[in-house]
Amino acid sequence: MRDFLTSHASSSLAIGGLLIGIALGAIVFRTNFCAMGSISDMVTFGDHRRFRAWVLAGATAIFAAQWLDFAGVVDLSKSMYRAPSLNWTGNLIGGALFGFGMVFGGGCASRNLARVGGGDVRSLLTLIVLGIAAYAAMTGVLGPARVALDQATAAPLAAIGAKSQALPDVAAALFGSTSASAHITVTAGVLAVMLAYCLKDAAFRASPVHWGAGIGIGLCVAAGWALTGLTFDELAEKPSAPVSLTFVRPTGDALEWLQRATALGVPSFAVTTVIGTILGAFLMALATRQFRITSFSGKDETLRHLGGAVMMGVGGLMALGCTIGQGITGISTLSLGSFLTFAGLVAGGVAGVRVLERLLMRDA
């Protein structure tokens, strides 16, 4: 299979990305999976079930991704999440900015993609602005400031003897253990903590829609690692490092491809996952008779969504991912930066919910 996929890498990645995106979009729409909504549920109602679904998705992805790495299906050490330096300001500040913005933007990138599939015009505009803002922070007008901040604050992990920011590498360097023993201990410890948090709640255990969402989305991330790992060829003219689901830069990439498809050719894995997520949600919306064209209720809602989209685009680019891109995909590599981003996402989301609640009460 590896030989076939590497010899047809472009088409395999495009088709596989589309199928994985369709599965993700259908799951997100059907289960109402939403990182922003999970934080709002906790802060407003004390309901932790959707948040536990997010954590379970991360645990599922960790187990599957680490097994794929052990089996030689994908080499996670080549992923961007295991860089040899820690971009801690980007992880924390970018994560917090994205988390705050997703509250005002009506949900994270993946949730907005699913809502587009369900007929939500608000989410379509939010994603367009998010993609533009992400490109502005990547190579546009905000790019130099972002790069300068990264370079000024990046922490090279070689200083402590760690070859990457993967938690097992950091643990091995700090405690003088072997890489193999550190990997087993850290992976088992992280999984034990995450699963204990999820399963200790009877309400979550009794809710198939929530634990089903977590497992399903975690497996979608694993499928992305498997596909890009099997198609990776370091001898190719332009080898692409293994990746999986993430939706900040890919949203901008999808906008570019739609405008320049004849010049760019076969869409990338990232682009087709964006398209697939919309398509999967659309098919699920039709199947469940929930497709509805919805738009903004007024000026205030429009401005909130636009502001939130800008914060998500810039913050997600700074943090190198979103609630799925870092909060699940990045965490599945056991990257320290991804766990820092997750903390930033949650902190920013909590602050955003509280600020939005005050604004809505004031305007009521």
Residue pairs with C-beta under 8 A, 6 or more apart in sequence:
1 230
2 230
4 12
5 12
5 227
5 230
5 231
6 230
6 231
6 232
6 233
6 236
9 231
9 233
9 236
10 265
10 266
11 266
12 227
12 231
13 227
13 228
13 231
13 268
13 269
13 272
14 266
14 267
14 268
14 269
14 271
14 272
15 272
16 223
16 227
16 269
17 224
17 227
17 267
17 268
17 269
17 270
17 271
17 272
17 273
17 276
18 272
18 273
18 275
18 276
18 279
19 276
20 220
20 223
20 224
20 227
20 245
20 273
20 276
21 272
21 273
21 274
21 275
21 276
21 277
21 278
21 279
21 280
22 276
22 277
22 279
22 280
22 283
23 216
23 220
23 223
23 276
23 280
24 110
24 217
24 220
24 245
24 273
24 276
24 277
24 280
25 113
25 114
25 117
25 276
25 277
25 278
25 279
25 280
25 281
25 282
25 283
25 284
26 280
26 281
26 283
26 284
27 33
27 213
27 216
27 217
27 220
27 280
28 34
28 110
28 111
28 113
28 114
28 213
28 217
28 277
28 280
28 281
29 114
29 117
29 118
29 280
29 281
29 284
29 285
29 290
30 284
30 288
31 53
31 209
31 210
31 212
31 213
31 216
32 50
32 209
33 50
33 53
33 54
33 57
33 111
33 213
33 217
34 50
34 107
34 108
34 111
35 54
35 102
35 107
35 108
35 111
35 323
35 324
35 327
35 345
35 349
36 102
36 103
36 106
36 107
36 108
36 111
36 323
36 349
37 50
37 107
37 111
38 48
38 50
38 51
38 53
38 54
39 51
39 99
39 103
39 346
39 349
39 350
39 353
40 103
40 349
40 353
41 47
41 48
41 49
41 50
41 51
42 48
42 51
42 350
43 350
43 353
43 354
44 353
44 357
47 203
48 201
48 204
49 201
49 203
49 204
49 207
49 210
50 210
52 197
52 198
52 201
52 204
52 210
52 211
52 214
53 204
53 210
53 211
53 213
53 214
54 214
54 323
54 327
54 328
55 194
55 197
55 198
55 214
56 194
56 195
56 198
56 210
56 211
56 214
56 215
56 218
57 213
57 214
57 215
57 217
57 218
57 221
57 328
58 194
58 218
58 327
58 328
58 331
58 332
58 342
59 191
59 194
59 195
59 198
59 214
59 218
60 214
60 215
60 217
60 218
60 219
60 221
60 222
61 217
61 218
61 219
61 221
61 222
61 328
61 329
61 331
61 332
62 187
62 190
62 191
62 194
62 331
62 332
62 334
63 191
63 218
64 218
64 219
64 221
64 222
64 225
64 332
65 74
65 76
65 221
65 222
65 225
65 244
65 332
65 333
66 76
66 187
66 332
66 334
68 74
68 222
68 225
68 226
68 229
69 75
69 76
73 225
73 226
73 229
73 230
74 225
74 226
74 228
74 229
74 230
74 232
74 242
75 229
75 232
75 242
76 82
76 166
76 225
76 242
76 333
77 164
77 166
78 232
78 241
78 242
79 241
79 242
79 243
79 333
80 241
80 243
80 320
81 165
81 320
81 326
81 329
81 330
81 333
81 335
81 337
81 338
82 164
82 165
82 166
82 169
82 333
82 335
83 164
83 165
83 337
84 156
84 157
84 158
84 162
84 163
84 164
84 165
85 154
85 155
85 156
85 157
85 165
86 154
86 155
86 157
86 165
86 336
86 337
86 340
87 150
87 153
87 154
87 320
87 337
88 153
88 154
88 155
88 337
88 340
89 149
89 150
89 153
90 146
90 149
90 150
90 318
90 319
90 320
91 319
91 320
91 326
91 337
91 338
91 340
91 341
91 344
92 340
92 341
92 343
92 344
93 315
93 318
93 319
93 344
94 314
94 315
94 316
94 317
94 318
94 319
94 320
94 341
94 344
95 315
95 319
95 326
95 340
95 341
95 342
95 343
95 344
95 345
95 347
95 348
96 315
96 344
96 345
96 347
96 348
96 351
97 311
97 312
97 314
97 315
97 318
97 319
97 348
98 108
98 248
98 311
98 312
98 315
98 316
98 319
98 322
98 323
98 344
98 345
98 348
99 315
99 344
99 345
99 346
99 347
99 348
99 349
99 350
99 351
99 352
100 311
100 315
100 348
100 349
100 351
100 352
100 355
101 307
101 308
101 309
101 310
101 311
101 312
101 315
101 348
101 352
102 108
102 109
102 111
102 308
102 312
102 323
102 349
102 352
103 308
103 349
103 352
103 353
103 355
103 356
104 304
104 305
104 307
104 308
104 311
104 352
104 356
105 112
105 126
105 130
105 304
105 305
105 307
105 308
105 309
105 311
105 312
106 112
106 115
106 122
106 123
106 126
106 305
106 308
107 115
107 123
108 247
108 312
108 322
108 323
108 324
109 127
109 130
109 247
109 248
109 251
109 312
109 316
109 322
109 323
109 324
110 245
110 247
110 277
110 322
110 323
110 324
111 123
112 120
112 123
112 126
112 127
112 130
113 123
113 127
113 247
113 251
113 274
113 277
113 278
113 281
114 277
114 278
114 280
114 281
115 122
115 123
115 281
116 123
116 124
116 127
116 278
116 281
117 277
117 278
117 279
117 280
117 281
117 282
117 283
117 284
117 285
118 281
118 282
118 285
118 290
118 291
118 292
119 285
119 291
119 292
119 293
119 294
120 294
121 293
121 294
121 295
121 296
122 294
122 295
122 296
122 301
122 302
122 305
125 305
125 306
125 309
126 305
126 306
126 308
126 309
127 251
127 309
128 255
128 309
129 306
129 309
129 310
129 313
130 248
130 251
130 252
130 309
130 310
130 312
130 313
130 316
131 251
131 252
131 253
131 254
131 255
131 313
132 252
132 255
132 313
133 309
133 310
133 311
133 312
133 313
133 314
133 317
134 248
134 249
134 251
134 252
134 313
134 314
134 316
134 317
135 249
135 252
135 256
135 313
136 142
136 143
136 313
136 314
137 143
137 146
137 313
137 314
137 317
137 318
138 146
138 249
138 252
138 317
142 314
146 317
146 318
149 318
157 163
157 164
157 165
157 169
157 170
157 173
160 170
160 173
160 174
161 173
162 169
162 170
162 172
162 173
162 174
163 169
165 335
165 336
165 337
166 333
166 334
166 335
166 336
167 186
167 190
167 334
167 335
167 336
167 339
168 179
168 182
168 183
168 185
168 186
168 187
168 334
169 179
169 182
170 336
171 177
171 182
171 185
171 186
172 178
172 179
172 181
172 182
175 182
177 185
186 334
187 334
190 334
198 204
198 211
198 214
199 205
204 210
204 211
205 211
217 324
217 328
218 328
218 332
220 245
221 244
221 245
221 324
221 328
221 329
221 332
222 244
222 332
224 243
224 244
224 245
224 269
224 273
224 329
225 242
225 244
225 332
227 269
228 240
228 242
228 243
228 244
228 269
229 242
232 239
232 240
232 241
232 242
233 239
243 269
243 270
243 329
244 329
244 332
245 273
245 324
245 325
245 328
245 329
246 270
246 321
246 322
246 324
246 325
246 326
246 329
247 273
247 274
247 277
247 322
247 324
247 325
248 312
248 313
248 316
248 317
248 321
248 322
248 325
249 270
249 316
249 317
250 270
250 271
250 273
250 274
251 274
251 313
252 313
253 268
253 270
253 271
253 274
254 267
254 270
254 271
254 274
254 275
256 264
257 264
257 267
257 268
257 271
261 267
267 275
282 291
284 290
285 291
296 302
296 305
300 363
304 356
312 322
315 348
316 322
316 325
319 326
319 341
319 344
319 345
320 326
320 330
320 337
320 341
321 327
321 329
321 330
321 338
321 341
323 345
326 337
326 338
326 341
326 342
326 345
327 338
327 341
327 342
327 345
330 337
330 338
330 341
331 338
331 339
331 342
